[in-house]
Amino acid sequence: MGRVSQAQAEENRRRVVETASRLFRERGTQVSVADVMAAAGLTHGAFYKQFASKEALVDEVTAYAFAELARRHGAGLEDGDGRRAAQQSLIDNYLSVEHRDDPADGCPVAALATDIARDGGGREARRVYTEGVAEFADFLAGPDQDGILRLCTLFGALVLSRATKGFPLSEEILAVAHAALTEPG
C-alpha cells in the first residue's frame, strides 16, 4: 500500500478531529481511540500517524470545539443591537430541547466540563477550555449583565435539563432559566 499524500493526511486528521469532537461532546473523552477511528472510517493504526497520543487529540479537539463555538456566534460580537440580538439568539438556542437532546453538536462548555475537571489538570486542553469559557462569558456580558453569571445559568440549566430528560422538570428548568436570562428586571 502506498503512502498517503500530504493533502489526504490533512483531510484524515481533520476528519478525526471533527469526529472526535462530536463523540467527546456526546459520550465524553473516555471514548476509545479505536472507536474514534472507526467512526471516522480510518484504521486504529492510522491514529498514531496523526497524533502523538490520545491526550494530544483531546487537546486539539478542545481547541476545535471552542473555535467552532466562536465561529458560530462570532457574527454578533459587534457592539449595539447586533450583539444583543446575537446574545438573544444564543440563549434561545442554548436553552432549547433541541440543544439539550444533541450534545454531539452542542456546547463544549457543558459537554467537556467534567472531563476537563477530572483529567485536564496541567494539560493544554484545560488552558484552551479556560480561555474558551472566558471568551464565551465575555460574549454574553452586557452593559448591566454579568457574562459569567449568564454563562453559569446557561451551563447549569443545560446540564440539569440533560440529567432530568424524560421528566417534566427537564423542560421546566430550560423555561425558568430562559425567563431569568431574557425577562427584564
Buried (B, 14 or more C-beta within 10 A) or exposed (E): EEEEEEEEBEEBBEBBBBBBBBBBBBEBBEBEBEBBBEBBEBEEEBBEEBBEEBBBBBBBBBBBBBBBBBEEBEEBEEEEEEBBEBBEEBBEBBBBEEBBEEBEEBBBBBBBBEBBEEBBEEBBBBBBBEEBBEBBBEBBBEEEEEBBBBBBBBBEBBBBBBEBEEEEEBBEBBEEBBEEBEEEE
